[in-house]
Amino acid sequence: MFFVSGRYLCLVVLVLALAPFGARADTMSFGFEGTISPPTDDFVVQFLFTIDADSSSVLIETLSNGGGTFDPAAAPYGSQTVDAGGFQTLLSLFDLAGNLISTSTACGVSGGDACMGGPNTALDPLGAGTYRLALTEYGNYPNTNSLTDGFNWDGTGNQPGGPFPDGYVGNLTGNYALEILSVDDATTTPEPGGFWLFGGGMAAITLGFFRRKRPGIPGSQAGAI
């Protein structure tokens, strides 16, 4: 049996009350930028990210349709400004086996960006593990709840009025900016000579990205996953 004085018990209760569920101080955040080139509407760009413990703090969002600023912690683009005018985005989150977990909610100043988690849209607490994230143009949804079944624009090239049509302002650009916040590792999914895309949109992507892990974690060398 042990005893805790009233003063220290109150301190413990206060600390627990102020700590957000699932929040961790040792996570990191990552920024990605890219351009779909040659432009085509049926592209799919994939990312992987890992969390080492269960978390309700993961936030994923694009910034490139309405413009904005990368989170200060989103290496290597922290606090950099993102120009508006990129295509309208959709995010689809899968577990490592390719089972669909969720698709994004429209957000941002234009309503043409995509968000998952954080204050914009509830994302159920994620269990520790590795997840697949697919970035597509808005409207290009997964065909089923399995990633292996592809997306509904696969092999179609450009949509009417495409590439990157917008009924209000005409055609948008193929630029995108994405940030994945409060995770332990994040990277694009590579393939020899480029990146893993689906369907007819096997376009080369000019992509800027950054990947890092805490020292001492196996696989932290560049290119490992």
HELIX and SHEET records of a PDB file:
HELIX    1   1 GLY A    6  LEU A   18  1                                  13    
HELIX    2   2 LEU A  147  ASP A  149  5                                   3    
SHEET    1   A 6 ALA A  74  ALA A  75  0                                        
SHEET    2   A 6 MET A  28  ILE A  36  1                                        
SHEET    3   A 6 ASN A 175  VAL A 183 -1                                        
SHEET    4   A 6 LEU A  59  THR A  62 -1                                        
SHEET    5   A 6 ASP A 113  GLY A 117 -1                                        
SHEET    6   A 6 THR A 105  CYS A 107 -1                                        
SHEET    1   B 3 ALA A  74  ALA A  75  0                                        
SHEET    2   B 3 MET A  28  ILE A  36  1                                        
SHEET    3   B 3 ILE A 205  PHE A 209 -1                                        
SHEET    1   C 5 LEU A 100  THR A 103  0                                        
SHEET    2   C 5 THR A  89  ASP A  95 -1                                        
SHEET    3   C 5 GLY A 129  GLU A 137 -1                                        
SHEET    4   C 5 VAL A  45  ILE A  51 -1                                        
SHEET    5   C 5 ASP A 185  THR A 188 -1                                        
SHEET    1   D 2 GLY A  68  THR A  69  0                                        
SHEET    2   D 2 THR A  81  VAL A  82 -1                                        
SHEET    1   E 2 PRO A 165  ASP A 166  0                                        
SHEET    2   E 2 GLY A 170  ASN A 171 -1                                        
SHEET    1   F 2 PRO A 190  GLU A 191  0                                        
SHEET    2   F 2 GLY A 194  PHE A 195 -1                                        
END                                                                             
